[in-house]
Each structure stands twice: as C-alpha cells, then as structure tokens.
Amino acid sequence: MPLQRIQAPFRRSLARAAVHSSRPYATIPSPSDPPQIQESASSNPTPSGGTTKPRPTYFKDTTVGAFSDFLPSAGPLPPSEAYAPRTATVGPEGRKRTVTRLPDWLKTPIPSAGSNPNFAKIKADLRGLGLHTVCEEARCPNIGECWGGSNKAAATATIMLMGDTCTRGCRFCSVKTSRRPPPLDPHEPENTAEALARWGLGYVVLTSVDRDDLADGGARHFAETIRRIKSKKPTMLVEALTGDFGGDLEMVRIVAESGLDVYAHNVETVEGLTPYVRDRRATFRQSLKVLGHVKEVRGKEGIITKTSIMLGLGETEEEIWDTLRELRKIDVDVVTFGQYMRPTKRHLKVERYVAPDEFELWRQRALDMGFLYCASGPLVRSSYKAGEAFIENVLRKRAGERAMAAESLSQAVAAEESSGKSL
C-alpha cells in the first residue's frame, strides 16, 4: 500500500516532464537562418498532435532616426523659453492630466551615505542625540549642502524645539499639525544644550513649531534652551527663528534677552497674500511688530534681525518693493528670498517659477536699500548655510570691535587715574 502511494505521484511527474520537454526554447531567428527553420519554429507541437499559434512578440524591426533629428534646428533657446517650465500630458484616455516639470535650476541631487559620508554621520548623530530638525520635517532642498562637506563642524542644521507638531495650519508648510500637541519635554533645554556642545558647532539655528496651546507660546522654553547653550559653550553663536507668540511682545522680549545673537522671524510673503498663505492667526503687521520690538529691546547694534520671503505665490513687483520698505523702517538687517515649492497636493499651488536672474536682481535691490545681507536664489531658505557664514563673520567682527573699544576705554581710565595720582 505505501509503495502504490509513492508510485502514483511519481508517474504524474514523469508525464508532466514529458510534456514540457517537447516545448522548444524561445529563440530569435537571425536573418541568415533558412526559411524552413523559421517556419518550423513558428508552430509548436502539442501532446495531442496538433499545433499552436506562436506567442506574439513586441520586438519590431524598425529604424531609429538620427539624434540630430530630435534637436531644434533654430539653435539654442532664448532665456524666455528656456526658463519656462515644461508641461506634459499623462494618463489614459478620458483621465489625462497635465503635469509641470520643474526647471533645471530647482533640481538638486538626493543625498546618500555613499555619495556624502558626512551627511550620514550627521543624521546618525541627530538620531542618537534625540534632536528634531526642520531640515527634515519641512523637506528642505538644501539638506545635502548644509549637512554635507568634509568637516562636521562646518555643517549647519536647524534644530526644532518643542516637538514636531504645530498648532497652526499654514497653507505652504508640511509640518504636522494638531490642536493639542504632546506636552513639552522639561529636560529638552538641558539635553539640547548638552548635545550641541558635544557636537562641536560654531553656529546653531534653533526654531520651533507654533504652540498656541501654551500660555506663553513656548517663549520661556525657548529662552531657557538658549541660556543653557550659552552657559555650556559661550563662543557658540545662536540664531533663533521664532513664531509671533500670538502678538504678545512680552514673550518676544523674553526670547530677545536670553542671550541669542540673531533673532529671526519670517513674514513669509507680501501683505496682500498673507491671509491666503499663512494661518489666520498670523498677520503681516503682527510680524513687523515682533521684528521691531526686538530692536527696541536690544538696540539697533545689539542684535541682528532677519526675515524671509517666498516668491512664486502670485505676488507683484510693487508688493515686493512695499514689503522691503516696511522691513527697512524697522531696521531689519537680513532678508532672504527663495522659491516657494509645493510640498504636497494639499498645499498651495506654485503660481510662477522665478528665474535665477530675477532672484539676483532682488538681491542687489535689497543691498541697495541698506540691508546688511541678502541671500536670494531659487533654493535659498530662511536658514541657509552661506547666509549664516556671513552673519557669523559680522557678529565676530562686532564682538572684536566691542572688545577693542572696552580695552581702549579701560586704558584711558587707567591713564587718567595715574595722571591724577601724579598730581
């Protein structure tokens, strides 16, 4: 009985093998093959003795045109056409849609551990230290440049405090939102300061989500973090990119007096577009009051103020001029221009891709108006490595001038005292 159970499946396997062995291998006949061979390959015998039709093939014997046939015959395109975004229609019949391809100047290489070892090191450090960065949360296109390089100390990363969930819902931002984010971590100021001191940076940017659920908007948490950083490493320069704290200027004063070197707050866009681009609780005039109050608290030369503007949302040239004039009235030192990039389909559409030449034009105009520095380009963001390097040099130069002034004053006082004693 057991032998019969083994023989039955064995016979079936032999029968299947006999059937499959009669199938020829798929081959591509060459032009030199005789016609009778091609005909014999076109019919496959079946176990019943008949023939089957050959399997259809998708290979076509067609001639591809020369590469020059695909090139425009009129020569290079003019800048007006070369800078225009290209569109393509994709999808099946009845459901076709038009997609816009990004201009070449907005395409950046995707960083990887193989092409950029320092990028992988910094990412591992951040995860090990438990730090959040707006570079990752906001999908910044410059993450490869700012985290790259051969030296980790020269890298720039914008640390995000108070969690990764915002209470506001701006229509350009991809950070997570919630009416009730998780509570603050009371150990975050100390842990962040310790991590940054061990990391070895010379310039650090701190930012945060908006926390309208807190009585002070998180201002004291922000200020405590800055004080801890300065106590552990006084030479580290600290930039704080804050929200508007609901217009509470007392909270702005708390952060401004915490010892930071650069106070940044973004107006984001022109006044006419603010209600459509930003959360309804954020207004253009409220942002101007925040930036102006910082100068009132610390003095015109005591601190650097900074803001950022996105282009491509539908703003006009005159609206940009008006925005720059308003910023100069309150002595804003640094302004940056960048291209708005739509993070997801749930966010605002891009109205226009601004050409690099136009960004350079606005940079020169801002400098002519008296701004200390202006970073302007399609991929520039509020926290931008090149801008921070310039600001660091300005701050250290100012610190050196103040030290020299203090030393000369002390020498003058000492000389006056000695002359008084001699009399």
C-alpha positions as a printed NumPy array, in Angstrom:
array([[  0.   ,   0.   ,   0.   ],
       [  2.732,   2.571,   0.8  ],
       [  4.553,   1.63 ,  -2.443],
       [  1.443,   2.4  ,  -4.516],
       [  1.102,   5.817,  -2.87 ],
       [  4.641,   6.644,  -3.917],
       [  4.284,   5.328,  -7.481],
       [  1.178,   7.382,  -8.366],
       [  2.697,  10.884,  -7.915],
       [  5.936,   9.64 ,  -9.473],
       [  4.081,   8.657, -12.665],
       [  2.325,  12.047, -12.809],
       [  5.634,  13.906, -12.52 ],
       [  7.107,  11.828, -15.344],
       [  4.121,  12.599, -17.565],
       [  4.446,  16.351, -16.931],
       [  8.177,  16.214, -17.675],
       [  7.487,  14.523, -20.989],
       [  5.024,  17.237, -21.989],
       [  7.355,  20.115, -21.012],
       [ 10.361,  18.527, -22.711],
       [  8.574,  18.821, -26.065],
       [  8.416,  22.631, -25.826],
       [ 11.278,  24.35 , -27.655],
       [ 13.291,  27.181, -26.083],
       [ 12.418,  30.716, -27.183],
       [ 14.956,  31.906, -29.725],
       [ 15.275,  34.882, -32.02 ],
       [ 15.934,  33.693, -35.585],
       [ 18.715,  35.536, -37.362],
       [ 18.29 ,  36.894, -40.914],
       [ 20.746,  34.246, -42.2  ],
       [ 18.584,  31.325, -40.995],
       [ 16.933,  29.298, -43.806],
       [ 13.208,  29.866, -44.28 ],
       [ 12.304,  26.259, -43.39 ],
       [ 13.879,  26.653, -39.938],
       [ 11.847,  29.784, -39.255],
       [  8.684,  28.036, -40.378],
       [  9.356,  25.025, -38.159],
       [  9.895,  27.34 , -35.196],
       [  6.603,  29.076, -35.843],
       [  4.479,  26.061, -34.898],
       [  4.725,  24.247, -31.577],
       [  3.542,  20.623, -31.339],
       [  1.066,  19.759, -28.597],
       [  0.632,  16.451, -26.775],
       [ -2.497,  15.755, -28.849],
       [ -0.541,  16.039, -32.099],
       [ -1.832,  19.472, -33.238],
       [ -0.042,  22.8  , -33.449],
       [ -0.481,  26.105, -31.634],
       [ -0.019,  29.651, -32.86 ],
       [  3.323,  31.277, -31.993],
       [  3.453,  33.59 , -28.996],
       [  3.16 ,  37.245, -30.108],
       [  6.311,  39.325, -29.798],
       [  6.761,  43.045, -29.144],
       [ 10.095,  43.352, -30.896],
       [  9.839,  45.404, -34.074],
       [ 12.371,  45.697, -36.835],
       [ 12.261,  49.485, -37.076],
       [ 14.913,  52.054, -37.863],
       [ 15.546,  54.768, -35.243],
       [ 16.144,  58.274, -36.558],
       [ 19.435,  60.068, -36.086],
       [ 19.995,  62.006, -32.833],
       [ 20.217,  65.27 , -34.776],
       [ 16.606,  64.787, -35.895],
       [ 15.45 ,  65.369, -32.3  ],
       [ 17.406,  68.608, -31.801],
       [ 15.894,  72.024, -32.552],
       [ 17.21 ,  73.358, -35.818],
       [ 16.969,  77.013, -34.752],
       [ 19.887,  76.797, -32.291],
       [ 19.828,  77.484, -28.534],
       [ 16.538,  78.579, -26.979],
       [ 16.209,  82.173, -25.767],
       [ 16.115,  82.635, -21.948],
       [ 12.356,  83.386, -22.008],
       [ 11.678,  79.923, -23.451],
       [ 14.486,  78.059, -21.697],
       [ 13.279,  79.258, -18.277],
       [  9.644,  78.376, -18.982],
       [  8.524,  75.235, -17.106],
       [  7.799,  72.295, -19.392],
       [  4.47 ,  70.519, -19.293],
       [  3.434,  67.029, -20.328],
       [  0.077,  65.256, -20.639],
       [ -0.049,  61.857, -18.959],
       [ -2.7  ,  59.265, -18.165],
       [ -5.209,  57.089, -20.061],
       [ -7.902,  58.414, -22.386],
       [-10.624,  60.256, -20.525],
       [ -8.435,  60.754, -17.458],
       [ -5.499,  62.676, -18.859],
       [ -3.884,  65.377, -16.745],
       [ -1.187,  67.932, -17.333],
       [  1.884,  67.883, -15.108],
       [  4.597,  70.521, -14.915],
       [  8.234,  69.514, -14.819],
       [ 10.495,  71.509, -12.545],
       [ 13.048,  73.817, -14.178],
       [ 16.612,  72.537, -14.134],
       [ 17.762,  75.102, -11.56 ],
       [ 15.332,  73.657,  -8.973],
       [ 16.662,  70.1  ,  -9.21 ],
       [ 19.112,  69.001,  -6.53 ],
       [ 20.844,  65.65 ,  -6.088],
       [ 19.397,  63.348,  -3.446],
       [ 21.994,  62.955,  -0.668],
       [ 23.051,  59.454,   0.306],
       [ 25.557,  57.803,   2.594],
       [ 27.601,  56.62 ,  -0.374],
       [ 27.932,  59.999,  -2.108],
       [ 28.136,  62.083,   1.075],
       [ 29.542,  60.258,   4.145],
       [ 29.279,  63.359,   6.351],
       [ 25.537,  63.55 ,   5.661],
       [ 25.082,  60.041,   7.068],
       [ 27.218,  60.876,  10.128],
       [ 25.195,  63.974,  10.967],
       [ 21.903,  62.143,  10.505],
       [ 23.094,  59.376,  12.828],
       [ 24.252,  61.977,  15.377],
       [ 20.888,  63.726,  15.352],
       [ 19.012,  60.455,  15.881],
       [ 21.376,  59.437,  18.638],
       [ 21.018,  62.815,  20.376],
       [ 17.237,  62.772,  20.02 ],
       [ 17.07 ,  66.09 ,  18.125],
       [ 14.415,  67.088,  15.574],
       [ 15.399,  69.248,  12.58 ],
       [ 13.234,  71.435,  10.385],
       [ 15.56 ,  70.406,   7.55 ],
       [ 13.847,  67.008,   7.514],
       [ 10.357,  67.989,   8.682],
       [  9.959,  70.771,   6.092],
       [ 11.72 ,  68.788,   3.325],
       [ 14.342,  71.438,   2.677],
       [ 16.077,  71.02 ,  -0.724],
       [ 19.414,  72.229,   0.697],
       [ 19.789,  69.432,   3.241],
       [ 22.577,  67.805,   1.241],
       [ 24.546,  71.059,   1.024],
       [ 24.069,  72.172,   4.641],
       [ 24.75 ,  68.73 ,   6.122],
       [ 27.493,  67.917,   3.629],
       [ 31.097,  68.906,   3.387],
       [ 34.205,  67.274,   4.753],
       [ 34.012,  68.728,   8.248],
       [ 31.101,  68.202,  10.614],
       [ 31.905,  71.415,  12.474],
       [ 31.217,  73.401,   9.282],
       [ 27.768,  71.843,   8.869],
       [ 24.527,  73.69 ,   9.562],
       [ 21.391,  72.077,  10.95 ],
       [ 18.287,  73.886,  12.167],
       [ 17.176,  72.254,  15.422],
       [ 13.42 ,  72.22 ,  16.048],
       [ 12.321,  72.579,  19.665],
       [  9.028,  71.733,  21.389],
       [  8.271,  68.662,  19.286],
       [  7.394,  68.179,  15.648],
       [  3.666,  69.048,  15.745],
       [  2.409,  72.612,  15.146],
       [ -0.86 ,  74.173,  16.304],
       [ -1.196,  76.249,  13.143],
       [ -2.04 ,  75.214,   9.608],
       [ -0.223,  77.459,   7.149],
       [ -1.017,  76.532,   3.553],
       [  2.627,  76.325,   2.461],
       [  4.118,  74.22 ,   5.269],
       [  4.317,  70.411,   5.527],
       [  4.956,  70.18 ,   9.29 ],
       [  2.374,  68.09 ,  11.16 ],
       [ -0.492,  69.999,  12.81 ],
       [ -2.745,  69.355,  15.801],
       [ -4.854,  71.433,  18.194],
       [ -3.361,  69.609,  21.178],
       [  0.246,  68.55 ,  20.552],
       [  2.091,  66.435,  23.131],
       [  3.286,  68.297,  26.246],
       [  6.742,  69.853,  26.348],
       [  9.708,  67.835,  27.493],
       [ 11.064,  69.627,  30.599],
       [ 14.51 ,  68.106,  30.012],
       [ 14.742,  69.312,  26.387],
       [ 16.645,  72.587,  27.103],
       [ 19.388,  70.779,  29.029],
       [ 19.569,  67.822,  26.637],
       [ 19.688,  70.071,  23.577],
       [ 22.412,  72.277,  25.061],
       [ 24.497,  69.261,  26.051],
       [ 24.089,  67.655,  22.638],
       [ 25.048,  70.809,  20.739],
       [ 28.042,  71.462,  22.991],
       [ 29.322,  67.929,  22.289],
       [ 28.545,  68.244,  18.583],
       [ 31.13 ,  70.983,  18.125],
       [ 29.25 ,  73.553,  16.01 ],
       [ 30.248,  77.206,  15.856],
       [ 26.824,  78.47 ,  14.72 ],
       [ 23.476,  76.881,  15.51 ],
       [ 19.942,  77.771,  14.426],
       [ 17.053,  76.998,  16.771],
       [ 13.466,  77.086,  15.613],
       [ 10.202,  75.659,  16.857],
       [  6.677,  74.857,  15.916],
       [  3.937,  77.279,  16.989],
       [  2.496,  76.288,  20.348],
       [ -0.663,  78.352,  20.779],
       [ -1.85 ,  75.76 ,  23.311],
       [  0.706,  77.098,  25.83 ],
       [  0.143,  80.231,  27.891],
       [  3.471,  81.766,  26.834],
       [  3.613,  80.152,  23.396],
       [  6.776,  78.323,  24.458],
       [  8.851,  81.524,  24.871],
       [ 10.3  ,  80.546,  28.254],
       [ 11.201,  77.091,  26.948],
       [ 12.974,  78.755,  24.021],
       [ 14.826,  81.214,  26.259],
       [ 15.901,  78.516,  28.716],
       [ 17.396,  76.44 ,  25.889],
       [ 19.42 ,  79.424,  24.646],
       [ 20.701,  80.221,  28.157],
       [ 21.791,  76.603,  28.683],
       [ 23.641,  76.602,  25.343],
       [ 25.457,  79.83 ,  26.151],
       [ 26.405,  78.593,  29.633],
       [ 27.92 ,  75.378,  28.221],
       [ 29.625,  76.973,  25.219],
       [ 29.746,  80.8  ,  25.315],
       [ 31.559,  81.034,  21.963],
       [ 28.721,  79.328,  20.076],
       [ 26.611,  81.787,  18.076],
       [ 22.865,  81.167,  18.389],
       [ 20.142,  82.172,  15.936],
       [ 16.506,  81.795,  16.991],
       [ 13.788,  81.522,  14.335],
       [ 10.611,  82.026,  16.343],
       [  6.898,  82.409,  15.758],
       [  4.947,  85.525,  16.65 ],
       [  3.753,  84.245,  20.087],
       [  0.268,  85.409,  19.209],
       [  1.443,  89.036,  19.129],
       [  2.491,  89.027,  22.823],
       [  5.512,  91.347,  22.79 ],
       [  6.426,  90.448,  26.361],
       [  7.172,  86.918,  25.165],
       [  9.282,  88.373,  22.347],
       [ 11.278,  90.307,  24.948],
       [ 11.914,  87.141,  26.988],
       [ 13.489,  85.409,  23.983],
       [ 15.379,  88.514,  22.817],
       [ 17.01 ,  88.954,  26.242],
       [ 18.046,  85.302,  26.579],
       [ 21.479,  85.909,  25.079],
       [ 20.925,  84.986,  21.454],
       [ 22.857,  86.647,  18.637],
       [ 20.343,  86.632,  15.751],
       [ 16.559,  86.953,  16.088],
       [ 14.722,  85.658,  13.008],
       [ 11.013,  85.771,  12.29 ],
       [  9.621,  85.219,   8.812],
       [  6.978,  87.388,   7.188],
       [  6.813,  84.594,   4.53 ],
       [  5.034,  86.62 ,   1.827],
       [  3.725,  90.07 ,   0.916],
       [  0.944,  91.643,   2.941],
       [ -1.766,  91.139,   0.313],
       [ -1.213,  87.366,   0.159],
       [ -0.719,  86.772,   3.896],
       [ -4.375,  85.81 ,   4.648],
       [ -4.261,  83.152,   1.912],
       [ -0.757,  81.788,   2.573],
       [ -0.382,  81.835,   6.363],
       [ -2.593,  80.711,   9.217],
       [ -5.356,  83.191,  10.029],
       [ -3.721,  83.903,  13.439],
       [ -0.561,  85.183,  11.706],
       [ -0.731,  88.641,  10.134],
       [  1.844,  90.715,   8.284],
       [  1.591,  93.67 ,  10.687],
       [  1.934,  91.392,  13.688],
       [  5.182,  90.005,  12.279],
       [  6.507,  93.541,  11.751],
       [  5.757,  94.34 ,  15.403],
       [  7.74 ,  91.275,  16.516],
       [ 10.814,  92.235,  14.48 ],
       [ 10.576,  95.889,  15.502],
       [ 10.239,  95.09 ,  19.218],
       [ 13.451,  93.036,  19.156],
       [ 15.406,  96.135,  18.119],
       [ 13.675,  98.191,  20.821],
       [ 14.737,  95.659,  23.463],
       [ 18.342,  95.053,  22.383],
       [ 19.178,  98.206,  20.454],
       [ 19.98 ,  98.742,  16.788],
       [ 23.536,  97.337,  17.002],
       [ 22.9  ,  94.918,  19.858],
       [ 21.323,  92.143,  17.797],
       [ 20.777,  91.131,  14.169],
       [ 17.197,  90.694,  12.958],
       [ 16.346,  88.532,   9.982],
       [ 13.329,  87.555,   7.89 ],
       [ 12.479,  85.512,   4.803],
       [ 10.149,  85.955,   1.814],
       [  8.897,  83.283,  -0.592],
       [  8.425,  84.18 ,  -4.266],
       [  6.195,  82.434,  -6.781],
       [  2.912,  82.695,  -4.862],
       [  1.39 ,  85.353,  -7.115],
       [  2.983,  88.488,  -5.643],
       [  3.609,  91.545,  -7.809],
       [  6.805,  93.557,  -8.138],
       [  5.311,  96.571,  -6.382],
       [  4.17 ,  94.389,  -3.461],
       [  7.737,  93.128,  -3.002],
       [  9.012,  96.715,  -3.03 ],
       [  6.465,  97.675,  -0.358],
       [  7.499,  94.708,   1.782],
       [ 11.175,  95.663,   1.638],
       [ 10.363,  99.28 ,   2.544],
       [  8.362,  98.163,   5.579],
       [ 11.235,  95.942,   6.725],
       [ 13.77 ,  98.748,   6.425],
       [ 11.559, 101.054,   8.505],
       [ 12.056,  98.728,  11.489],
       [ 15.794,  98.2  ,  10.791],
       [ 15.659,  94.529,   9.745],
       [ 19.253,  93.598,   8.927],
       [ 18.981,  90.422,   6.806],
       [ 16.387,  89.312,   4.269],
       [ 16.322,  86.142,   2.164],
       [ 14.366,  85.329,  -0.996],
       [ 13.51 ,  81.788,  -2.05 ],
       [ 11.224,  79.953,  -4.464],
       [  8.019,  78.552,  -2.972],
       [  7.878,  74.8  ,  -3.553],
       [  4.61 ,  72.933,  -3.142],
       [  5.254,  70.164,  -0.575],
       [  2.107,  68.105,  -1.272],
       [ -1.09 ,  68.339,  -3.345],
       [ -2.942,  69.567,  -0.253],
       [ -0.901,  72.774,  -0.209],
       [ -0.931,  75.948,  -2.31 ],
       [ -0.033,  75.649,  -5.972],
       [  3.011,  77.362,  -7.403],
       [  1.853,  80.355,  -9.418],
       [  5.217,  81.031, -11.048],
       [  8.766,  79.679, -11.099],
       [ 11.04 ,  82.686, -10.714],
       [ 14.178,  82.664, -12.862],
       [ 17.636,  82.905, -11.211],
       [ 18.283,  86.254, -12.916],
       [ 15.268,  87.765, -11.158],
       [ 16.439,  86.459,  -7.783],
       [ 19.803,  88.098,  -8.366],
       [ 18.025,  91.34 ,  -9.242],
       [ 16.135,  91.343,  -5.925],
       [ 19.331,  90.563,  -4.032],
       [ 21.007,  93.635,  -5.484],
       [ 17.948,  95.777,  -4.835],
       [ 17.853,  94.697,  -1.181],
       [ 21.518,  95.542,  -0.687],
       [ 20.991,  98.928,  -2.332],
       [ 18.189,  99.63 ,   0.148],
       [ 20.582,  99.158,   3.07 ],
       [ 20.124,  95.56 ,   4.185],
       [ 23.251,  94.163,   5.814],
       [ 22.987,  90.916,   3.832],
       [ 20.615,  89.28 ,   1.365],
       [ 20.618,  85.657,   0.23 ],
       [ 18.448,  85.275,  -2.852],
       [ 18.006,  82.234,  -5.07 ],
       [ 15.535,  79.517,  -6.064],
       [ 16.785,  77.109,  -3.378],
       [ 17.514,  79.65 ,  -0.626],
       [ 15.626,  79.146,   2.632],
       [ 15.464,  81.157,   5.852],
       [ 18.245,  79.108,   7.432],
       [ 20.838,  78.985,   4.701],
       [ 24.443,  77.96 ,   5.152],
       [ 26.012,  80.756,   3.101],
       [ 23.992,  83.437,   4.89 ],
       [ 24.848,  82.062,   8.3  ],
       [ 28.548,  82.086,   7.446],
       [ 28.324,  85.78 ,   6.553],
       [ 26.36 ,  86.627,   9.707],
       [ 28.881,  84.714,  11.822],
       [ 31.692,  86.875,  10.429],
       [ 29.719,  90.061,  11.125],
       [ 28.957,  89.015,  14.697],
       [ 32.539,  88.08 ,  15.455],
       [ 33.745,  91.345,  13.919],
       [ 31.316,  93.324,  16.075],
       [ 32.422,  91.385,  19.152],
       [ 36.045,  92.197,  18.348],
       [ 35.257,  95.895,  17.883],
       [ 33.401,  95.999,  21.209],
       [ 36.31 ,  94.279,  22.943],
       [ 38.77 ,  96.773,  21.442],
       [ 36.546,  99.685,  22.46 ],
       [ 36.273,  98.348,  26.002],
       [ 40.032,  97.839,  26.201],
       [ 40.784, 101.344,  24.942],
       [ 38.27 , 102.759,  27.438],
       [ 39.882, 100.907,  30.321],
       [ 43.319, 102.118,  29.219],
       [ 42.049, 105.687,  29.058],
       [ 40.539, 105.398,  32.555],
       [ 43.767, 103.881,  33.9  ],
       [ 45.826, 106.666,  32.32 ],
       [ 43.533, 109.308,  33.796],
       [ 43.776, 107.743,  37.257],
       [ 47.56 , 107.556,  37.064],
       [ 47.799, 111.196,  35.972],
       [ 45.561, 112.218,  38.862],
       [ 47.764, 110.391,  41.354],
       [ 50.911, 112.036,  39.973],
       [ 49.372, 115.451,  40.552]])
